[in-house]
Amino acid sequence: MKKAYFWLILITIVWGTTFPLQKLALNGISTSTYISLRFWIASIVSFVVWRKHSFKYGVILGLVFAGSFIAQTYGLSLTTASKNGFITSLYIIMVPFFSYMIEKEKPSVFQYFGFPMALAGSYFMAGGLSGFNLGDLLTFISAVGYAVHIVLLTIISKKVDETSILSFQFLTVAIITTFMSIGSGLQYNYFSFAVAAYTAIFATVIATLLQARYQKIVSSNTAALIFVGEPIFSAFFSFLILKEQLSSRQFFGAAILIGALVFASFRKKQQQPL
């Protein structure tokens, strides 16, 4: 169990680095072109490294992931990197709903406290509802898709090998975004290509593999609460790279999210037999 927590937290840190880097990479390159580049690299790597490939499950996950990722990345181009990361984190409070609807999984006692805390923390970190724009709306739509994707990934990874659902999942996203990029040209620069390669290998291929492998061990609900660390790391790296500042309200929200993350690690003690 500790191993699962470690790897899930590690990929959360990696995801946090992508927000400011992609914000910079989108200068001089269209959003759809960048996404297609990232997922073409991810799909090629997956097809080369692994031999088993599930077409059906890969396409299902790919369609959900494509809609979510496109909405999030377009949202990122219209709002700040920090705010994009914060609103994306709202998927954590949607996971229990979809998990119960699809998996019939009920939240634990600690999770009942953790999810409302995460909601409150996300609200404060987003700076409240003031200044809500189209970018924020697109980011919120992506959060719904990510919640569905998390639950489906847990279910499907229990049925087939984790590596078999990567290739066609990424290829589906690559094809959809390639069609979307028609007309926007193939303009790119070395920095955007480097960011696309980094996010493709570490934040997409490796992260999705680890997510599929360890998420089913801790459950969808617990994984969602672990992932509340993503906006915190996003804000940290946005500060280091983009010099984006957090207000006192956002610091307060970050503290609440950390509390929600702590609740995710709590487990009800098993009563020992006499």
N, C-alpha and C positions, 0 to 999 in steps of 0.2 A: 504493500500500500504506500509506504514512504517513497518507494521508487517512482510510483505513478505520480505522486504529488510533485516530486522533484522535476520530472520531465515536463509536466503540464505547466509548472511555474516557469521553467526555462523557455518554453515556446511562447509563453505570455510576454516575457521580456523581449524576445526576438520580434514579436508582432508590434511591440511598443516602438521599436526602432524604425519601423517602416513608415509611420505617419510623417515625420519631418523629412525623411529621405525622399519619399514619393512627392511631397509638396514641392521640393526643389526639382525633382526629375520632371515634373509636369510643366516646367518652364521651357518652351520651345518644342514641345511634343504634344500631340493631342491625347486626350485621356484614353480613348478607345485603342489608339496605336500602342500606347504604353502597356495597357492591360493585355492586349493580344501578344505583344512581345514577351511579357512576363510569363504568360501561360503556354506559349509555344516552347519556350525554353524548358518550363516545368514538364510539359508532356513529353518532349524529346528525351529528357533525362530519365523519366519514368519508364518509357518504352525500352530504353537502352539497358537500364539497370535491372529491371525485373521482367520475367517471362510470362507470368500469369496476368491476364487482363480481363476483367469482368465488364463486358460492354453494357449490359442492362443497368446494373447498379452504378456504374461509372457515369453513364449519361444522366440518370436520375439525379445523382448528387451534383453533377456538373451544371444542370439546368438551374437548380436552386442556388448553387454557389455563384453562377454567372450573374443572375439577377441581383443578388446581394452585393457582389463585389463591384459591379458596374455602378449601382446606385451609390455605394460608399465612395468610390473613387471620383465620380462626378460631383458628389457632395463635397469632397475634399477640395476640389478646384473652386468651390464657391463659398467656403467658410474656412476658419482657421484649423490648423492641424490638431491643436489641443481640443477644440470643440468637437471636431469630427470624431476624435477618439472617445470623448466623453459620451456623446450621443450613441455611438456604436455600442457602448457598454450596456445600453438598455436591453439588449437581447437577453441579459442574464435574468431579468424578471419575466421574460416571456417564455423561457425554457420550461419552467414548471407546468405552465398551461399546456404547451404542446407535448411535453413528456407524459402528462397525465392522459391527454387525448389519444396519443399514439401508443405509448408504452404502458399506460396504467400505473405509472410510478408516482407515488405520493411523496412530497417533501418530508424530510425528517423534522424533528422538533427544532433543532438548531437552524435548519434552513428556513423555517417559518419566520425566524427573526432575521436571518441573513438577507433574504430577498428584499424585504421592505427597507432595510438599511442600505442596500445597494441602490435601490430606487432613489432614496433621499440623497445619497452621496452623488449619484449621477446628476441629479437636479442642481445641486449646488456647484458641482464642477463645471456644468454647462453654463453657469452664470445666471441660472433662472431661465425664464421664458422670454426675457427681453432680447430684442435683436434677432428673433427667430426668422430665418430666411429660407429660400429654396434649397440651399445646400444642406441646411439642418433637416429639412423635410426628407430629402433624398437619403440622408444618413439614417434617419429613423426607419425608413422603408427597408434599408439594408439590414437594420437590426432585426426586423421581423424575419427576414430570410435567413440570417445567421442562426436564429433560434431554431428554426425548422431544420436547418442543415445539421446542427449539433445533435438533435434527437435522431434524425435519419442515419447519421454517421454511427451513432451508438448501436442502433438496431442492425444495420447492414454489416458492420464490422464483426458482429457475433455470428453472422451467417457465412461469410467468406473471408479469405485471407486479406489482411489489411492492405498489402501491397497490390492486390489485384484491382482495387477500386480507385487507384490513383491516376493511371494513364488516361483512360477515357474521360474521367472527370475533368482533368486539366485540358484535354483536347477539346472537349465540348465548349469550355469557356473560351479557348483560343479561337475556335471557328466562329463563334457568335460575335466576339469582339472584332475579329478580322473583317467580317461583313459590315460591322458598324463603322469601321475606320475607313471604308471606301469613300473617297472624296476628300478625306482630310490630309491625304498625302502620306508619304513615308518618311517625313522629317524626323530625325532623331540625332542625338549627340552622344558622345562617348560616356558622359556622366549618366544620362538616362538609361543607356544600355547597361552600364555597370550596376545601377540600382535595380534594373529589371532582372539581371542575372542573380544578384544577391537575394532579392525577394523571392525569385523563382526557386532557387535551390534551398535556402534556409527557411524562409517564411511560408513557403508553399509545399514543396515536396517533403522535406524532412519534418516540418511542423505538422502537416496533415497526417503523415505516417505515424508520428508519435501520438497525435491526438486520437487517431483511430485505435491505436494499440492500448493506450492507457485510460482513455475516457470511459470505456466499457467496464473498467475495473472499479472506478470511483463513482460511476453513474452520471447521467446527463446533468442532473441538478447540482451535484457537487462540482463537476467540471465547470459549470457556468459560474459558480461562485468563485472558483479559483481564477477564472478569466477576468474577474473584476480588476485584477492588477494591471490589465492592459492599458486602460486610460491613465493610470498612475505613471506607468513607464513611458507612455506616449507623451505625457506632460513633461516628464523629466528629460527625455531626449529632445523634445521640442524646445525646451529651455536651453539645452547645451548647444544644439545645432542652429535653431532659428531665433534664439533669444526671446522666445515668447514668454511673457510673464504671467504668473497666476495671481489672482486677487485673493484677498483674505477669505472670501466666500468659497473660492475654489480650493484653497488649502483645507478649509473646514470639510468640504465635500470629499477630498482625498482621504482625510482622517476617518470619515465614516465608511468609505469604501474599504479601507484597510481593516476596519472592524468587521465588515461583512466577510472579508477574506479569511479572517481568523475564525469566524463561525463555520466556514466551510471545512476547516480542519478538525472540528470537534466531532466526536462520534459517541453515541450512547454506549455506556459501559455494559458489557454482557454480564449478567448475573451468574456468578460461579455456583456450580452445583455443590450441595453440602455433602 
